[in-house]
Amino acid sequence: LVEAFSQDDPWVTEMIENSACYLGRSISFIHSLTCVDNIFIMGGFSLALGEKYRKILTKSAAQATWNIGQKWDEIIRLVGIQEIGIVGAGHLISKL
């Protein structure tokens, strides 16, 4: 799937887009309830799909809510498990 997605296979891309819309909607819902500034997407499959997948999630999240100036491209991030602690610590320090 990852290889076909990276090579823009139309069927696989449509399948990934259709399934990702539910995660995008969920992200939008969580953001609406909590107003969190960062939503980290982790996991080997998401990381393997990469930036193209993240863009699909941002588009789905944006379509699922009112546009009040959310910067979905900055809110939704793909990170590896090792990076999450460092990103969180850096975010915390920047708020102090």
Secondary structure by P-SEA (a helix, b strand, c coil): caaaaaaccaaaaaaaaaaaaaaaaaaaaaaaaccccbbbbbcaaaaaacaaaaaaaaaaaaaacccccccccccbbbbcccaaaaaaaaaaaaac
